[in-house]
Amino acid sequence: MSIPTVERRRFKVGKYDIIANPIPNSAHMLRYTVFVGGKRIGATVSVPTESDCRFLEKPPVVPPLKIFSSYRPGRPKKGSRPQAPNESGHTSRESLPLDVSLGGIRASTER
């Protein structure tokens, strides 16, 4: 018993020629090869739209990669010095005044 396969098809989407060939060892899947002006510009497994064909013909510009940075803020290393206070005399975290409440949570004087 042989597996029934779909037939090869050829059609146009806008200015693009599309040739649909059966994928080997598949009963119903097709590979859609896209041509423009007789030149192959790409292939898809789903039926391509004109937008897909334009993307294959002229893909968007990819920005250059950024250099990998190993800086990760988090817990300080063992033996490092504590953060120095800034010009106002506080470290980067300022304590809240005692009369400010945060939704029922009262500030406490002990630390």
Summary of the structure (lengths in Angstrom):
residues: 111
radius of gyration: 31.9
end to end distance: 81.5
largest distance: 86.3
contacts: 165
relative contact order: 0.10
helix: 7%
strand: 24%
